[in-house]
Amino acid sequence: MMNIPCPFCGSRNEAEFAFGGPVKPDRPDPNTVSEGEWVAYLTQVPNPLGPVQERWWHVKGCGMWLTIWRDTRTHDIVEGPADAE
Amino acid sequence: MLDLSLLIIKYMPMMQKYSAAALLRHGLNRHTTWPRAWRCPPLKDAYDVIIIGAGGHGLATAYHLAKDHGITNVAILERGWLGGGNIARNTVTIRSNYMRDASIPFYVKSVALYEGLTKALNFNMMHSKRTMVDVVQTYPKMRELRRRQLTMDIYGSTYEQISVDALRRRIPALTGGGLDARLPIIGGMVHTDAGVNRHDAVAWGYARAIDAMGVEIHQQTAVENLLRGADGRINGVQTNRGLVRAPKVVVAVSGHTTTLTETAGLKLPLRTMNLTAFVSEPVKPLVDVIVNCPDAGFYFSQSDKGEMVIGGAPDMGQSFRRDIKQHVFEDTVTAMLSLFPSFKKLKLLRQWGGHLDIAHDASPIMDQTDVPGLFITAGWWGGYKAIPAGGLTLAHLVATGRPHDLMSKFTLKRFRHLDYVMESGTTTAR
């Protein structure tokens, strides 16, 4: 069971959250990048064996979106949202 | 009798034929004279083909490389032990009720190969063609399954709608989902081609057969890096036992595909997720079909030992863990009890997860990558049922350089052209 630190509500069970996916790199300007880079942006997500930065939505709580670093090997939250206690 | 065994010795020089006569002969020697099922040879410096991962797809690919294409200078490098990855962690469901024109013929072939595998490998797969029954509780799901039925009809797979009464006669333990339920059962679908078999037998049967044809299986051999030559081609792998060269390398490692390919500077459109399974204590025969409840979000079958083998939903988010999250487990059990309230008394013995990689159209990728000589078989979500056809078609690609007809849509190019094979027949897309 994973507890996610919400800046507003405190440490809450992950069952209260909806998963928002890993944080992708910034959207490139489709007019200037190559086709390969554009397709890579559209189709590839970070899939690290280790910490991944991802978004969670506290949908059954305060409704806040937060960004955490979670280790994909252990589910340990290695870095909570910036303004969490 | 003598002539026949001579013939077999000529055909498969090192393989002991398993038969009633062999059982009797070795039994008289108190079973102390059985030969080893496969060798443990020294690791050479170079091979024609290296396959990373001694799981189902790696073993089956080696089998078809040797049998269909005569390529036997092959090494399978396995970090752990033979058949200890996802082939030991799945729920052994073999079926072909998929949605897409690209998928159905592939899985029809795979089911047919599975049914002949006991004979082909001289190893008892304990194949039990026992039918899968879908319990449908929503109209959108019913429409989707009936649409699948129409496509499956074209490719010779079986799917048939049955009434709620017929469904309850077929599965007497299905006592929930009545008219007072939140989601009353509205009907069912029957897939008579589906079955289960013994996963260890698949790994061991393939291993024994490829070993007899000269393929080497190296366990406890972890590949740490893929190595590329100055021309960009793959030319070998770095392992914990030293450097091994080969002009062709096949990555068949399920969840760790991107971890490995990124060592060669190759990014892939895959993410790794953890899928849940657990098993109950053994009970008397109660359910003789595979039961799939897509709307409730679980499926199960009863093993020959009597255990209920239950599968559920994936964890949210990427995961390389091989275990189960408590709330995913609880949700799956709650869903199961809503349809099978009598299972409340079942004790659950073991739970586990397996990590798999998935592309966002939920279809597999079997292709040569942008690194020449580097092949991947990945994105398998429910890859157990695909093992024989996956091996057949990937071996064709590795040996000839051309994709097999059955897998020509499962390329990496489809991401480049945004030409996806959106598949709703996989576990996760339910």
Chai-1 contact restraints between the chains, C-beta under 6 A:
chainA,res_idxA,chainB,res_idxB,connection_type,confidence,min_distance_angstrom,max_distance_angstrom,comment,restraint_id
A,M1,B,Q326,contact,1.0,0.0,6.0,A-B,restraint_1
A,A15,B,H327,contact,1.0,0.0,6.0,A-B,restraint_2
A,F19,B,M316,contact,1.0,0.0,6.0,A-B,restraint_3
A,F19,B,G317,contact,1.0,0.0,6.0,A-B,restraint_4
A,V39,B,R416,contact,1.0,0.0,6.0,A-B,restraint_5
A,T43,B,P269,contact,1.0,0.0,6.0,A-B,restraint_6
A,T43,B,F415,contact,1.0,0.0,6.0,A-B,restraint_7
A,Q44,B,K267,contact,1.0,0.0,6.0,A-B,restraint_8
A,Q44,B,P269,contact,1.0,0.0,6.0,A-B,restraint_9
A,V45,B,R271,contact,1.0,0.0,6.0,A-B,restraint_10
A,N47,B,T258,contact,1.0,0.0,6.0,A-B,restraint_11
A,N47,B,R271,contact,1.0,0.0,6.0,A-B,restraint_12
A,N47,B,T272,contact,1.0,0.0,6.0,A-B,restraint_13
A,L49,B,T259,contact,1.0,0.0,6.0,A-B,restraint_14
A,L49,B,F320,contact,1.0,0.0,6.0,A-B,restraint_15
A,T72,B,Q318,contact,1.0,0.0,6.0,A-B,restraint_16
A,T72,B,S319,contact,1.0,0.0,6.0,A-B,restraint_17
A,T72,B,F320,contact,1.0,0.0,6.0,A-B,restraint_18
A,R73,B,F320,contact,1.0,0.0,6.0,A-B,restraint_19
